[in-house]
Amino acid sequence: MGDKANAHPGAAGRATAADHPASVRNVVLVGHSGSGKTTLVEALALTAGAVNRAGRVEDGGTVSDYDEIEHRQQRSVQLSLVPVEWDGIKVNILDTPGYADFVGELRAGLRAADAALFVVSASDGVDGSTRMVWEECAAVGMPRAIVVTHLEAARADYEEMTRICAEAFGGDDPDAVLPLYLPLHGPQGPDGHAPVTGLIGLLSQKLFDYSTGERKESDPDPERLPLIEEARNRLIEGIISESEDETLMDRYLGGESIDVKTLIDDLERAVARGVFFPVLAAAPAADGARQGLGTVELLELVTRGFPTPLEREAPQVTTVDGKPRELKLCDPDGPLVAEVVKTASDPYVGRVSLVRVFSGTLRPDATVHVSGHGLADRGHEDHDVDERIGALSAPFGKQQRTLTHCIAGDLASVAKLSRAETGDTLSAKDDPLLMEPWQMPDPLLPLAIQAHSKADEDKLSQGLSRLVAEDPTMRLEQNQDTHQVVLWCLGEAHADVALERLRSRYGVQVDVIGHKVSLRETFADKSAGRGRHVKQSGGHGQYAICEIEVEPLPGGSGIEFVDKVVGGAVPRQFIPSVEKGVRAQAARGVAAGHPLVDIRVTLLDGKAHSVDSSDAAFQTAGALALREAAADAKIHLLEPVAEVTVLVGDDYVGAVMSDLSGRRGRVLGTEQTTGARTLVRAEVPEIEIGRYAVDLRSLSHGTARFNRSYARHEPMPPQISERIREQERAAS
């Protein structure tokens, strides 16, 4: 890790198919928006010889953030794969968006990777959302390292940043988060800032100078060595404390000098086991330079310290009917099990699926079984189909570089899987298997849309289905109560990207309209009504009279119909007709056009005609009776109430509870959880939390999460009810 006499040159050229899992590393970059992940990916690709200049491939495009939407928004909005080679190892670098709205892309990257690089800005520090992702990685034992960027900033302080990282990520053991290198500063500029021009290895005690644009190794001046002694001793103690050799600490404390190679070997094993988390520094290459500062050291850490796919625990797999199936760990000759971690549409190729192979070997033109289960609540129907895959390729910016195969442990793009969606499993057609999809965040921001024109209306359904197939963090709802088409998104930026993709990728223009919640009506007190439907117009007439009584029932009771007719005033064959008419009118509403619920309707009396009475006549009479009863009664407007749970840092609990109260919420209780967080439970009217996904993020600085579920409908306060009715009258 930066301790060789000469750095290994990168493989100048194209990504190739790996031949053994041991020669693959899958690493995902994690960090908040603006921390420098994409710039770092491009610097690593340049150092590895995969691009001709900073971030550029042969066609002049960039290896990451190549989508037009990303150019317009000036940020990453999707997961991208950049494969490079270093020291004979294929490194699949997964660049993820840092903005919270695109956390689904981050989760896909974590699923596809075997280790994570946490990118933190020296000028911005560590935000709460990055800490939360770190804890998620810790929960599954994923190996991690930290990369400090933006060292060129005037207020950047690498030493202070390493202390902050140890505090943020070290938990009970801050000595598990330590730097491997210290920065070397060049001459101070006019503003007093001394740029970082090189690194000094704490273990090797070698100097790596990047000031010329290419890494040069030398022995440091003797006076420098005492300056790093304290940091070096602490690093050695940190490595030894995680060593599997229990005698090493005794030998070190006894004054024995530990061989550098032994320390490096132990460091690499500790990193791969996920018990030691080194801190490194990196900066992009200057114009015309071949290597960015720290990129060689970073590639050495990834190839030598991060685990191979062989060291990753085999995923849980079942047959498509749910029977458990054991897999041999990452076996290229085993049964095919691969997972679609990302789906995209190419205007020329069609649907392109980014796939991680966990077992077996994927080959072009093979017929595979595509299984998708468990995402029905996101608009993804369960499916099991056989499909013939097209070409295999390694994505590189806008290019797709052809691959001959993709073995267990590797990633590849697969063309022309027309039915495969994100989260689906690919397996052999004669041995269909299923992986449980990874946990997706719930989309909680509703976006009601309608087609802009008749031409758009014809294309809307197909465009929306493709959009949801690509992004399982988006949910499509066809609300039967409000008759609205609703896209549920993770936030405003997520919604903006969805609308832009509908327009630019699928040619569908839509208008955003106000989102409506599903309101209901009910009777506030008992009332009676008489329905009289008598018409004579030559020939057969219509004759039906019924008298009903309506009374309210407890919430959730629905509609109860009771027959108390005596003496055959309403013939038995027409009583179901009255009930049918009552229920049809209840579905249409009696006051503001919302479904009527939670009432008991009792049929008391009526009249019939031996010739002119009919099923249709008594249906009409039943509906008229219910409308008359409503005209003489007070009708409550019922609103849906959601049960909301908010997981928030202790510092923001008071603000969150106050905000919920301001939304007419009732706080039911709080519960202390791990990591200085509190779970707040409350009931809040749904009409008050339409934008809560956005507002909570602002209130908690991105550190809180919430879930919601329908609890019940309950009466709306009179003043709000009247305002809603006025708005509905104005809209009609």
Residue pairs with C-beta under 8 A, 6 or more apart in sequence:
1 180
1 201
1 203
1 264
1 267
1 268
1 278
1 297
1 300
1 301
1 304
1 305
2 180
2 181
2 199
2 201
2 204
2 206
2 208
2 296
2 297
2 300
3 201
3 203
3 204
3 206
3 260
3 264
4 300
5 217
6 217
7 215
7 217
7 296
7 300
8 86
8 87
8 300
9 49
10 47
10 48
10 49
10 50
10 84
10 85
10 86
10 299
11 48
11 49
11 50
11 84
11 85
11 86
12 49
12 50
13 49
13 50
14 394
14 396
14 401
15 50
15 83
15 84
15 85
15 90
15 394
15 396
15 401
15 403
16 85
16 90
16 394
16 403
17 392
17 403
17 404
17 405
17 406
17 407
17 410
17 412
18 24
18 90
18 407
18 409
18 410
19 407
20 332
20 407
21 308
21 309
21 310
21 330
21 332
21 407
21 408
21 409
21 410
22 308
22 310
23 88
23 89
23 90
23 308
24 89
24 90
24 92
24 308
24 309
24 407
24 409
24 410
25 89
25 90
25 91
25 92
25 114
25 115
25 302
25 303
25 306
25 308
26 92
26 94
26 112
26 113
26 114
26 115
26 309
26 356
26 409
26 411
27 91
27 92
27 93
27 94
27 113
27 114
27 115
27 116
27 117
27 302
27 306
28 94
28 96
28 106
28 109
28 110
28 112
28 113
28 115
28 116
28 117
29 37
29 40
29 41
29 93
29 94
29 95
29 96
29 109
29 116
29 117
29 119
30 37
30 96
30 106
30 109
30 110
30 116
30 117
30 118
30 119
30 130
30 133
30 137
31 37
31 98
31 118
31 119
31 120
31 121
31 130
32 98
32 121
32 124
32 127
32 129
32 130
33 75
33 76
33 97
33 98
33 99
34 75
34 98
34 121
34 124
35 98
35 119
35 120
35 121
35 124
35 149
35 150
36 119
36 121
36 149
36 150
37 76
37 95
37 96
37 98
37 119
38 64
38 65
38 76
38 95
39 55
39 149
39 284
40 119
40 147
40 149
40 282
40 284
41 63
41 64
41 80
41 82
41 93
41 95
42 51
42 54
42 55
42 62
42 63
42 64
42 284
43 54
43 55
43 282
43 283
43 284
43 285
43 292
43 295
44 82
44 84
44 91
44 93
44 292
44 295
44 298
44 299
45 51
45 55
45 63
45 82
45 84
45 93
46 53
46 54
46 55
46 285
46 290
46 291
46 292
46 295
47 285
47 290
47 291
47 292
47 295
47 296
47 299
48 84
48 85
48 86
48 91
48 299
49 84
50 57
50 63
50 82
50 83
50 84
50 85
50 396
51 57
51 63
52 58
54 284
54 285
54 287
54 292
55 62
55 63
55 64
56 62
56 63
57 63
57 396
57 397
57 399
58 399
59 397
59 398
59 399
61 397
61 398
61 399
62 397
63 80
63 82
63 396
63 397
64 76
64 80
64 82
64 95
64 397
65 71
65 75
65 76
65 80
65 95
66 80
66 397
66 398
67 77
67 78
68 504
69 77
69 497
69 500
69 501
69 504
70 76
70 77
70 78
72 500
73 493
73 496
73 497
75 97
75 98
75 99
76 95
76 96
76 97
76 98
76 99
76 102
77 97
77 99
77 102
77 105
77 493
77 497
78 97
78 102
78 105
78 342
78 344
79 94
79 95
79 96
79 97
79 105
79 106
79 108
79 109
79 341
79 342
79 354
80 94
80 95
80 395
81 92
81 93
81 94
81 95
81 354
81 394
81 395
81 411
81 413
82 92
82 93
82 94
82 95
82 395
82 396
83 90
83 91
83 92
83 93
83 394
83 395
83 396
83 411
84 90
84 91
84 93
85 91
86 299
86 300
86 302
86 303
87 299
87 300
87 303
87 304
89 303
90 410
91 299
91 302
91 303
92 112
92 113
92 410
92 411
94 109
94 112
94 113
95 109
96 102
96 105
96 106
96 109
97 105
97 106
99 493
100 129
100 490
100 491
100 697
100 702
101 489
101 490
101 491
101 492
101 493
101 494
101 497
102 490
102 493
102 494
102 497
103 441
103 473
103 490
104 440
104 441
104 471
104 472
104 473
104 490
105 342
106 133
107 438
107 439
107 440
107 441
108 341
108 342
108 422
108 438
109 341
110 116
110 133
110 136
110 137
110 142
110 438
111 339
111 341
111 356
111 438
112 339
112 341
112 354
112 356
112 411
113 142
114 142
114 143
114 306
114 307
114 308
114 309
114 311
114 312
115 142
115 143
115 144
115 145
115 302
115 306
115 307
116 137
116 142
116 143
116 144
116 145
117 144
117 145
117 146
117 147
117 298
117 302
118 130
118 133
118 134
118 144
118 145
118 146
118 147
118 169
119 146
119 147
119 149
120 126
120 130
120 146
120 147
120 148
120 149
120 161
120 165
121 148
121 149
121 150
121 153
122 148
122 149
122 150
122 151
122 153
122 156
122 157
122 158
122 161
123 150
123 153
123 155
123 156
124 150
125 161
125 164
126 164
126 165
126 168
126 169
127 701
127 702
127 703
128 649
128 700
128 701
128 702
128 703
129 702
129 703
130 168
131 168
131 169
131 703
132 703
134 144
134 168
134 169
135 675
137 144
138 144
138 171
138 274
141 274
142 274
143 271
143 272
143 273
143 274
143 305
143 306
143 307
144 169
144 274
144 277
145 271
145 277
145 278
145 279
145 280
145 301
145 305
145 306
146 165
146 169
146 177
146 277
146 278
146 279
146 280
147 279
147 280
147 281
147 282
147 294
147 298
148 158
148 161
148 162
148 165
148 279
148 280
148 281
148 282
149 281
149 282
149 283
150 156
150 283
151 158
151 183
151 195
151 196
151 281
151 283
151 293
152 195
152 196
152 283
154 191
154 193
156 196
158 179
158 182
158 183
158 196
158 281
159 182
162 177
162 178
162 179
162 279
165 177
165 279
166 174
166 175
166 177
166 178
166 279
167 174
169 177
169 277
170 176
170 177
170 277
175 234
175 237
175 238
175 241
176 238
176 242
176 275
176 276
176 277
177 277
177 279
178 231
178 234
178 235
178 238
178 276
178 278
178 279
179 202
179 231
179 235
179 278
179 279
179 280
179 281
180 201
180 202
180 203
180 235
180 267
180 278
180 279
180 280
180 297
180 301
181 199
181 200
181 201
181 202
181 208
181 280
181 281
181 294
181 297
182 199
182 200
182 202
182 228
182 231
183 196
183 198
183 199
183 281
184 196
184 197
184 198
184 199
184 200
184 207
184 209
185 194
185 195
185 196
185 197
186 194
186 195
186 196
186 197
186 211
187 194
188 194
189 195
196 281
196 283
196 293
197 209
197 210
197 211
197 293
198 207
198 208
198 209
198 210
198 211
198 293
199 207
199 208
199 210
199 281
199 293
199 294
199 297
200 206
200 207
200 208
200 220
200 224
200 228
201 207
201 208
201 297
202 228
202 231
202 232
202 235
203 232
203 235
203 236
203 260
203 263
203 264
203 267
204 260
205 219
205 220
205 225
205 228
205 232
206 217
206 218
206 219
206 220
207 217
207 218
207 219
207 220
207 224
208 215
208 216
208 217
208 296
208 297
209 215
209 216
209 217
209 218
210 216
210 289
210 291
210 292
210 293
210 294
212 289
213 285
213 286
213 288
213 289
213 290
213 291
214 289
214 290
214 291
215 291
215 296
236 252
236 258
236 263
237 252
238 276
239 263
239 266
239 267
239 270
239 276
240 248
240 249
240 252
240 258
240 263
240 266
241 249
242 266
242 270
242 273
242 275
242 276
243 249
243 266
243 269
243 270
244 266
244 269
245 266
248 258
248 262
248 266
251 258
252 258
267 276
267 278
267 305
268 304
268 305
270 276
271 277
271 278
271 301
271 305
271 306
272 305
272 306
272 307
272 311
278 301
278 305
280 294
280 297
280 298
280 301
281 293
281 294
282 292
282 293
282 294
282 295
282 298
283 292
283 293
283 294
284 292
285 291
285 292
285 295
308 409
309 330
309 408
309 409
309 410
310 329
310 330
310 409
312 329
312 330
313 329
314 326
314 327
314 328
314 329
314 330
314 358
314 359
315 327
315 337
315 339
315 358
315 435
316 324
316 435
316 436
317 324
317 325
317 326
317 327
317 337
317 433
317 434
317 435
318 324
318 325
318 433
318 434
318 436
319 325
319 432
319 433
319 434
320 371
320 373
320 384
320 432
320 433
320 434
325 433
327 334
327 335
327 337
327 358
327 359
328 334
328 359
330 358
330 359
330 408
330 409
331 359
331 360
331 408
332 360
332 361
332 407
332 408
332 409
333 360
333 361
334 359
334 360
334 408
335 359
335 360
335 427
335 428
335 431
335 433
336 357
336 359
336 360
336 361
336 362
336 368
336 426
336 427
336 428
336 431
337 357
337 358
337 359
337 360
337 425
337 426
337 427
337 433
337 435
338 355
338 356
338 357
338 358
338 359
338 360
338 362
338 406
338 425
338 426
338 427
339 355
339 356
339 358
339 423
339 424
339 425
339 426
339 435
340 353
340 354
340 355
340 417
340 420
340 421
340 422
340 423
340 424
340 425
340 426
341 354
341 355
341 356
341 411
341 422
342 353
342 354
342 422
342 470
343 351
343 352
343 353
343 354
343 420
343 421
343 422
343 469
343 470
343 471
344 351
344 352
344 354
344 470
345 351
345 352
345 466
345 470
345 505
345 506
346 352
347 505
349 390
349 400
349 415
349 416
350 415
350 416
350 418
351 415
351 416
351 417
351 418
351 420
352 400
352 413
352 414
352 415
353 413
353 414
353 417
353 420
354 395
354 411
354 412
354 413
354 414
355 362
355 406
355 411
355 412
355 413
355 414
355 426
356 410
356 411
357 406
357 407
357 408
357 409
357 410
357 411
357 412
358 408
358 409
358 435
359 408
360 408
360 428
361 405
361 406
361 407
361 408
362 368
362 389
362 392
362 405
362 406
362 407
362 412
362 414
362 426
363 392
363 404
363 405
363 406
364 389
364 390
364 391
364 392
364 404
364 405
365 388
365 389
365 390
366 388
366 389
367 386
367 387
367 388
367 389
367 429
368 386
368 387
368 388
368 389
368 426
368 427
368 428
368 429
369 384
369 385
369 386
369 426
369 427
369 428
369 429
369 431
369 432
369 433
370 383
370 384
370 385
370 386
370 387
370 417
370 419
370 420
370 424
370 425
370 426
371 383
371 384
371 424
371 425
371 427
371 432
371 433
371 434
372 380
372 381
372 382
372 383
372 384
372 420
372 421
372 423
372 424
372 425
373 382
373 434
373 437
374 382
374 423
374 436
374 437
375 421
375 423
375 437
375 440
375 472
376 382
377 475
378 440
378 468
378 472
378 473
378 474
378 475
378 476
379 465
379 468
379 475
379 476
379 477
380 421
380 423
380 468
380 469
380 472
383 419
384 432
385 419
386 429
387 417
387 418
387 419
387 420
388 416
389 414
389 415
389 416
389 417
389 426
390 414
390 415
390 416
390 417
391 400
391 402
391 414
391 415
391 416
392 402
392 403
392 404
392 405
392 406
392 412
392 413
392 414
392 415
393 400
393 401
393 402
393 403
393 412
393 413
393 415
394 400
394 401
394 403
394 412
394 413
395 401
395 413
400 413
400 415
403 412
406 412
414 420
414 426
417 426
420 426
421 469
421 470
421 472
422 469
422 470
422 471
422 472
423 437
423 438
423 440
423 472
425 433
425 434
425 435
427 433
427 434
437 472
440 472
440 473
441 473
441 490
441 705
442 707
443 473
443 474
443 475
443 488
443 489
443 490
443 494
444 488
444 490
444 692
444 693
444 706
444 707
444 708
445 488
445 489
445 490
445 491
445 492
445 494
445 495
445 690
445 691
445 693
445 694
446 477
446 486
446 487
446 488
446 489
446 515
446 690
447 486
447 487
447 488
447 489
447 495
447 498
447 499
447 512
447 515
448 484
448 485
448 486
448 512
448 513
448 514
448 515
448 516
449 485
449 486
449 487
449 499
449 510
449 511
449 512
449 513
450 484
450 485
450 510
450 511
450 513
451 457
451 460
451 508
451 509
451 510
451 511
452 509
452 510
452 511
453 509
456 508
456 509
456 510
459 506
459 507
459 508
460 485
460 508
460 510
462 506
463 502
463 506
463 507
463 508
464 476
464 485
464 487
464 502
465 476
466 506
467 474
467 476
467 487
467 498
467 501
467 502
467 506
468 474
468 475
468 476
471 498
473 489
473 490
473 494
474 487
474 488
474 489
474 490
474 494
474 498
475 487
475 488
476 485
476 486
476 487
476 488
477 485
477 486
477 487
477 488
478 485
478 486
479 485
479 486
479 516
479 518
481 518
481 519
481 594
481 595
482 516
482 517
482 518
484 513
484 515
484 516
486 515
487 495
487 498
489 495
489 498
490 693
491 693
491 694
491 697
492 694
499 510
499 512
502 508
502 509
502 510
503 509
503 510
515 690
517 639
517 640
517 686
517 687
517 690
518 640
519 592
519 594
519 637
519 638
519 639
519 640
519 716
519 724
520 594
520 595
520 596
520 597
520 598
520 637
520 638
520 639
520 713
521 589
521 590
521 591
521 592
521 594
521 595
521 596
521 597
521 635
521 636
521 637
521 638
522 552
522 596
522 597
522 598
522 599
522 635
522 636
522 638
522 715
523 550
523 551
523 552
523 596
523 599
523 629
523 630
523 633
523 634
523 635
523 636
524 552
524 633
524 634
524 635
524 636
524 715
525 551
525 552
525 633
525 634
526 549
526 550
526 551
526 552
526 633
527 549
527 550
527 551
527 629
527 630
527 632
527 633
528 547
528 548
528 549
528 550
528 629
528 632
529 547
529 548
529 550
529 624
529 625
529 626
529 627
529 628
529 629
529 630
529 631
529 632
530 545
530 546
530 547
530 548
530 625
530 628
531 544
531 545
531 546
531 547
531 548
531 581
531 620
531 621
531 622
531 623
531 624
531 625
531 626
531 627
531 628
532 544
532 545
532 621
532 624
533 542
533 543
533 544
533 545
533 617
533 618
533 620
533 621
533 624
534 541
534 542
534 543
534 544
534 545
535 541
535 542
535 543
536 542
536 612
540 611
540 612
541 609
541 611
541 612
542 612
542 614
542 616
542 617
542 620
543 607
543 608
543 609
543 612
543 613
543 617
544 574
544 606
544 607
544 608
544 613
544 614
544 617
544 618
544 620
544 621
545 606
545 607
545 608
545 621
546 570
546 578
546 603
546 605
546 606
546 618
546 621
546 622
546 625
547 603
547 604
547 605
547 606
547 625
548 578
548 582
548 601
548 602
548 603
548 604
548 622
548 625
548 626
548 629
549 601
549 602
549 604
549 629
550 599
550 600
550 601
550 602
550 626
550 629
550 630
550 633
551 599
551 600
551 602
552 598
552 599
552 600
553 560
553 598
553 599
553 600
554 598
555 598
555 638
555 712
555 713
555 714
556 598
556 712
557 597
557 598
557 599
557 600
558 597
558 598
559 582
559 583
559 586
559 596
559 597
559 598
559 599
559 600
559 601
560 599
560 600
560 601
561 579
561 582
561 583
561 600
561 601
561 602
561 603
562 600
562 601
562 602
562 603
563 575
563 602
563 603
564 602
564 603
564 604
565 575
565 603
565 604
565 605
565 606
569 605
569 606
569 607
569 608
570 578
570 603
570 605
570 606
570 607
570 608
570 618
571 608
571 613
573 615
574 608
574 613
574 615
574 618
575 603
577 615
577 616
577 617
577 618
577 619
577 622
578 603
578 606
578 618
578 619
578 621
578 622
578 625
579 601
579 603
579 622
580 619
580 622
581 618
581 619
581 620
581 621
581 622
581 623
581 626
582 601
582 622
582 623
582 625
582 626
584 619
584 623
585 596
585 622
585 623
585 626
585 627
586 595
586 596
586 597
586 599
586 626
587 595
587 596
588 595
589 595
589 596
590 596
590 626
590 627
590 630
590 635
591 630
591 635
591 637
592 637
592 724
592 725
592 728
593 728
594 637
594 638
596 626
596 630
597 638
597 713
598 638
601 626
606 621
608 618
636 715
636 716
636 721
637 715
637 716
637 721
637 724
637 725
638 713
638 714
638 715
638 716
639 685
639 686
639 687
639 713
639 714
639 715
639 716
640 685
640 686
640 687
640 710
640 711
640 712
640 713
641 683
641 684
641 685
641 686
641 710
641 711
641 712
641 713
641 714
642 683
642 684
642 685
642 686
642 689
642 708
642 709
642 710
642 711
643 681
643 682
643 683
643 708
643 709
643 710
643 711
644 660
644 665
644 681
644 682
644 683
644 684
644 689
644 692
644 706
644 707
644 708
645 679
645 680
645 681
645 682
645 706
645 707
645 708
646 656
646 660
646 679
646 680
646 682
646 696
646 704
646 705
646 706
647 673
647 677
647 678
647 679
647 680
647 704
647 705
647 706
648 656
648 677
648 678
648 680
648 700
648 703
648 704
648 705
649 676
649 677
649 678
649 700
649 703
649 704
650 676
650 677
650 678
652 699
652 700
652 701
652 703
652 704
653 670
653 678
653 680
655 699
655 700
656 680
656 696
656 699
656 700
656 704
657 667
657 670
657 680
657 682
659 695
659 696
659 699
660 667
660 680
660 682
660 684
661 667
663 684
663 685
663 688
663 689
663 692
664 684
664 685
664 688
664 717
665 682
665 683
665 684
665 685
665 688
666 682
666 683
666 684
667 680
667 681
667 682
668 681
668 682
668 683
669 681
670 678
670 679
670 680
670 681
671 678
671 679
671 681
672 678
672 679
673 679
683 711
684 692
685 716
686 708
686 710
689 708
692 706
692 708
693 706
696 704
696 706
697 704
715 721
716 724
